[in-house]
Amino acid sequence: MIKLTRIDDRLVHGQVAFTWTPALGIDCLLVANDKVAKDDFQKMALGLAKPSGVKLLIKSVPDAITWLNDTRSANHKILLLVNSVKDVMALSNEVAEIQSINFGGIRGKEGAVSISKAISVTEEDTAIIRELLKKGIELEVRQVPTDNKQMIENLL
Amino acid sequence: MLLSFILITLIAVLGHSEDFLGTTLLSRPLVLGPLVGWVLGDLHLGIIIGGTLELIFMGNIKVGAAIPPDVITGGVLGTAFAILSGKGAAIALALAIPISILAEMLLSALFVSRSVFNKQFIAYAECGNYRGIQRLHILSGLLKPLLMGLITFLALQLGAGVMKSFLDSIPAWVNTGLQVAGNMLPALGFALLMNLMFNKRVAPYFFLGFMLAAYLKLPVIAIGGFGLIIALLVTQGKGSGAEEEEEDFEGEDGASAGAHGLDRPASKLNRRDIRRLFTRSLALEANFNFETWQNTGFAFAIIPALKKLYTTKDSMSKALKRHLQFFNTSPYGSTLILGITAAMEEQNSLDPDFDSESINAVKTGLMGPLAGVFDSLFWGTFKVIAAGVGTSLAIKGNILGAILFLLIFNVPHLLLRYNLTFTGYKAGTRFLQSLAKSHVMDKLTYGASILGLMVVGAMPATLISIRTPLSIGGRDSGVGLQGILDQIVPSIIPLGLTFLVYYFVKIHIKTTYLLLGLLVLGFVGSISHVFA
């Protein structure tokens, strides 16, 4: 069961390991990212940040989709982590369970505008966000669980 | 009076300068409270107010861009107003909470607007002007202490008189109610901590801590000692980490990354240069902003090394631009990344074939995960123990509270931070790989959570006092309910209240509502003589 789907370009870090994981009783962190899945160094680093007693899975986006749609994943309380709006779109197209997406952190880059303290989006991102909204998926901004939810549609 | 206002302003400035001083927690109310009390001639009250405020703001932690209420401004002003008008901790609390929430909004605005300097930083980097970058990092960093100092001073100068007559007009029953309500608020702090640390696996340790405190009346420091021993015993036993198979992790040797920072042919950086990475890392957060976060702090720290490694304008400019990219990690472990980065920069300067892209790849690859490790360790364990021990002494008016608080947190912090600089430089990423393979991190985080949670468990029993004056039976011949409770489970009321608030936190009730709810409960309980 997916307890939270989060976009965070630092993937597993303090907010994830130290606030979200305990607050939601997560027992499995699933990082869905094609690049990281092939990068041993990144995998090693993420493994260090894994909170004790929690399983860490690092899969490519297609593999993550397969795993999430497999019955094996049903017994876990999953925090699904991606680092881009694009990846979350791919996941939500294939995994019906994703009905709400948490925007945790997307750093500013060339051509991106800041819509919230820790969130910057490009025009391409905005187009995807509108599509997700059209599908009726909840898109909320919170860095840590005790923040108040801000809805993306009010920030664009 | 003007002199004491100026001194109090300087205390606020000191608190806000913490970002230059290694995030050493000297900004906490536990530390600043006694300073304000001392300036105003009532050190004792300052200590108690500081301890009380610390309890309530205990669960407010700073991770990433999640900015908690500005307890520096709120705490300093609340303490000052309360002492100036001859009131106690309850009034300080009632003032500190709204002030810190207002001040937090101002700080957020500052962190947003600081981004305007980023263009100037890049312009300096373009022409290799590292001096410009250092200067702007410091100047922009000074904005926070100066701005908040100015606000503190204005609030004192303009508000002290009004505040006194306002506080004097508050009727006595409100004061009593506030006191009882104030005694309840720490439950919110504990509940927020539990929200981060409590789970089924480690729950017994929470109750162990509670029982040691409630029945055996052990002081928090002794419980911390027991916690440490138990954590060591539990993590030494084999298989205690309950490690699963980790199916998706097999077969990685990390050979591709093993080369970073090793086998250097010659070395341009000496011990002194590495030590400077550590000293400069203390100002990592000085220019925190919401666009690029700690980037200029990282550049500021590594500039002395870059100066030695790159002598041409072009190579310097490239290096500066590299380190002005987005960066954010836990300050407590930042030196590990600085050390690794310095080793890679050194290699880059020696070897023309070195892939300079890999420097940022390693930096950005490590900043998130290491923030996870060090934030948990420092906020979840060291800060909790330090605050537990510190507040338990401070609420009794003992100045040792503030001193032990700083020592318990900073002795391990600074030792680790200093040594990690050298570890990072010498062993590079290989150090991390051996950590990852040995599962030592898992044991460490598990042990740390046991230790932290035992201290949290002790808190409801030692740090809040909520008692009931109710009695069972007739008015005169009745038996005090509290006396009966004390014989069965001492501190059951604080424990119950903590769990009640924890439950509300779990079902996502907003912190502000919980705060108000506790205030109302305290007031009503006090007026109806259910609580005292």
HADDOCK unambig.tbl for C-alpha pairs under 7 A between the chains (distance, minus, plus):
assign (segid A and resid 10 and name CA) (segid B and resid 368 and name CA) 5.12 0.50 0.50
assign (segid A and resid 11 and name CA) (segid B and resid 368 and name CA) 6.91 0.50 0.50
assign (segid A and resid 12 and name CA) (segid B and resid 368 and name CA) 6.10 0.50 0.50
assign (segid A and resid 12 and name CA) (segid B and resid 369 and name CA) 5.64 0.50 0.50
assign (segid A and resid 12 and name CA) (segid B and resid 372 and name CA) 6.87 0.50 0.50
assign (segid A and resid 13 and name CA) (segid B and resid 368 and name CA) 4.27 0.50 0.50
assign (segid A and resid 13 and name CA) (segid B and resid 369 and name CA) 4.72 0.50 0.50
assign (segid A and resid 13 and name CA) (segid B and resid 370 and name CA) 6.92 0.50 0.50
assign (segid A and resid 13 and name CA) (segid B and resid 371 and name CA) 5.35 0.50 0.50
assign (segid A and resid 13 and name CA) (segid B and resid 372 and name CA) 4.08 0.50 0.50
assign (segid A and resid 14 and name CA) (segid B and resid 63 and name CA) 6.32 0.50 0.50
assign (segid A and resid 14 and name CA) (segid B and resid 371 and name CA) 4.97 0.50 0.50
assign (segid A and resid 14 and name CA) (segid B and resid 372 and name CA) 3.55 0.50 0.50
assign (segid A and resid 14 and name CA) (segid B and resid 375 and name CA) 5.60 0.50 0.50
assign (segid A and resid 14 and name CA) (segid B and resid 376 and name CA) 6.86 0.50 0.50
assign (segid A and resid 15 and name CA) (segid B and resid 63 and name CA) 6.08 0.50 0.50
assign (segid A and resid 15 and name CA) (segid B and resid 64 and name CA) 6.75 0.50 0.50
assign (segid A and resid 17 and name CA) (segid B and resid 372 and name CA) 5.48 0.50 0.50
assign (segid A and resid 18 and name CA) (segid B and resid 196 and name CA) 6.52 0.50 0.50
assign (segid A and resid 18 and name CA) (segid B and resid 372 and name CA) 6.60 0.50 0.50
assign (segid A and resid 18 and name CA) (segid B and resid 376 and name CA) 5.52 0.50 0.50
assign (segid A and resid 19 and name CA) (segid B and resid 196 and name CA) 5.60 0.50 0.50
assign (segid A and resid 22 and name CA) (segid B and resid 195 and name CA) 6.72 0.50 0.50
assign (segid A and resid 22 and name CA) (segid B and resid 196 and name CA) 5.34 0.50 0.50
assign (segid A and resid 22 and name CA) (segid B and resid 197 and name CA) 6.37 0.50 0.50
assign (segid A and resid 23 and name CA) (segid B and resid 195 and name CA) 5.52 0.50 0.50
assign (segid A and resid 23 and name CA) (segid B and resid 196 and name CA) 5.95 0.50 0.50
assign (segid A and resid 40 and name CA) (segid B and resid 252 and name CA) 6.42 0.50 0.50
assign (segid A and resid 40 and name CA) (segid B and resid 254 and name CA) 5.29 0.50 0.50
assign (segid A and resid 41 and name CA) (segid B and resid 254 and name CA) 5.87 0.50 0.50
assign (segid A and resid 41 and name CA) (segid B and resid 257 and name CA) 5.64 0.50 0.50
assign (segid A and resid 42 and name CA) (segid B and resid 365 and name CA) 5.81 0.50 0.50
assign (segid A and resid 44 and name CA) (segid B and resid 433 and name CA) 6.67 0.50 0.50
assign (segid A and resid 44 and name CA) (segid B and resid 436 and name CA) 6.35 0.50 0.50
assign (segid A and resid 45 and name CA) (segid B and resid 365 and name CA) 6.87 0.50 0.50
assign (segid A and resid 45 and name CA) (segid B and resid 366 and name CA) 5.97 0.50 0.50
assign (segid A and resid 45 and name CA) (segid B and resid 369 and name CA) 5.90 0.50 0.50
assign (segid A and resid 46 and name CA) (segid B and resid 369 and name CA) 5.29 0.50 0.50
assign (segid A and resid 47 and name CA) (segid B and resid 436 and name CA) 6.65 0.50 0.50
assign (segid A and resid 48 and name CA) (segid B and resid 369 and name CA) 6.46 0.50 0.50
assign (segid A and resid 48 and name CA) (segid B and resid 436 and name CA) 5.81 0.50 0.50
assign (segid A and resid 48 and name CA) (segid B and resid 441 and name CA) 6.41 0.50 0.50
assign (segid A and resid 49 and name CA) (segid B and resid 369 and name CA) 4.59 0.50 0.50
assign (segid A and resid 49 and name CA) (segid B and resid 370 and name CA) 6.26 0.50 0.50
assign (segid A and resid 49 and name CA) (segid B and resid 372 and name CA) 5.17 0.50 0.50
assign (segid A and resid 49 and name CA) (segid B and resid 373 and name CA) 5.17 0.50 0.50
assign (segid A and resid 51 and name CA) (segid B and resid 445 and name CA) 6.78 0.50 0.50
assign (segid A and resid 52 and name CA) (segid B and resid 442 and name CA) 5.10 0.50 0.50
assign (segid A and resid 52 and name CA) (segid B and resid 445 and name CA) 5.83 0.50 0.50
assign (segid A and resid 52 and name CA) (segid B and resid 446 and name CA) 5.47 0.50 0.50
assign (segid A and resid 53 and name CA) (segid B and resid 242 and name CA) 6.71 0.50 0.50
assign (segid A and resid 57 and name CA) (segid B and resid 248 and name CA) 6.24 0.50 0.50
assign (segid A and resid 107 and name CA) (segid B and resid 291 and name CA) 6.98 0.50 0.50
assign (segid A and resid 108 and name CA) (segid B and resid 291 and name CA) 6.13 0.50 0.50
assign (segid A and resid 117 and name CA) (segid B and resid 290 and name CA) 5.71 0.50 0.50
assign (segid A and resid 118 and name CA) (segid B and resid 65 and name CA) 6.83 0.50 0.50
assign (segid A and resid 118 and name CA) (segid B and resid 290 and name CA) 6.38 0.50 0.50
assign (segid A and resid 143 and name CA) (segid B and resid 66 and name CA) 6.31 0.50 0.50
assign (segid A and resid 144 and name CA) (segid B and resid 66 and name CA) 6.85 0.50 0.50
